[in-house]
Amino acid sequence: MDLTQRKKQLQDLRQEIALRVARTHKHLFEKDTAVSANFSEQAVDLANEDVVAALDEEGHRELDLIDKAQLRINEDVYGTCLSCGERILEQRLDALPFTPNCVICAEKAG
C-alpha cells in the first residue's frame, strides 16, 4: 500500500474512532435520565459505565496512536519500528496501520 492510501486509511480510521469517542463521551457526561431508585438497576448502570469508560479511554489511546502515525508519515519514518529501527511488515501495517512497532518488539513489550 502506498503512503497516499495509508494516509487515507488513517484519516478514515481516525474519523470513525472520533465518532465513537464522541458517543462514549456523550453517554458518560451528557445524561438526560435520572438515576434509578432500584438498587439492582443502579448496579447494572455502574457496570455499564465502567465498560463505556474503558471504551472511551481506548478510543483516546487509538486517536493518539493515529496522530503519531500521521506524524511519522510526514517525517518519512512511517513503517519503521520505533524500538529496533527495522521495517514493520506490510501485513502488520494493514492490520494495525497506527502501530509504532514490529511484531517482535511488540511481543517483547507484552
N, C-alpha and C positions, 0 to 999 in steps of 0.2 A: 504494500500500500504506500502510495507516495505521501509526502507531507501535507499536500493540499487536502487530500482525502482525510488524512489523520486529523488535521485541524478542524475540518467539518464534523468529523465523528466526535471529537472532544467538545465542540461547541454544542452539538445536538444533545450529547450526554449531559453537559452542564445545564442546559435549559431544562431537560427532563428532571434532573435532580433538584434544581432550584424550585421547580413547581412542587415537587414532593415536600421539600423543606418548608415551603410556604404553607402547604396544607397541614403539616405537623405543627408548625408554629401557631397556626390559627386554632387547631384543636387544643393545644396546650394553653394558650394565652387569651383567646377571644371566645370564651364560652358564653353561650346565651341561655343555658339551662341551669336551674338551681340544683344544689346538692340534694340528693335523695335523702329522705328521712330513714329509709330502710338501711340497716347496717350492712346486710349482705350485698346490696346494690352498691353501697359505698366502697366495699372491699373490691368488688369487680371493677368499679371505676378506677380505683387506685392502681390495680394491676394493669389495667389498660393504659393508664397514664405512664407507667414505667415502660411499657412497650413503645408507646408513641415517643417518649423522651429518648429512648435508645435509637429509634429510627431517625429522630431529629439530629442527634449527635453524629450518627453515622453519615447522614446526608451532608452535614457541615464538613466532616472529615474528607468525604469524597470530593466536595467542591474545592477544598483546599488542594487536594492532590491534582485535580484537573487544572486548577490555576497554575500550579507549579509545573505541570507537564506542558502547558501552553508557553510558559516562560522558557522551558528547555528547548522547545521548538524554535522560539525566537532567538535563542542564544546558540542555536545549531549544535546542541548536545543531546537532543531527544533520541532515545533509543540506546543510550549508553548508561550502563549500570552506575549509579552514584556511589556504590560501595567498592566495586572492584575495577570499574572502568571498562569492562568488556561489553560487547554488544548484547542487547536484550533480544532474544529470539522474536521474530515477527509473529509467530503464533501466540506468544505471551502478550505482545502488544495488541494483537487482535482481541484477545480475551479481556485484558486489563490495559486499555490504552493510556491510563494515567500512572501505571506502575513505575516507580523510580529504580527498581532493582531487578536483576536477572533472577531466575528460579533458584539458583544455588545460594545466592546471597539472601534471598527472601526466606528460604528454608533455614538458613543459619540463624536468621533473626528471630525465627519462631513464628 
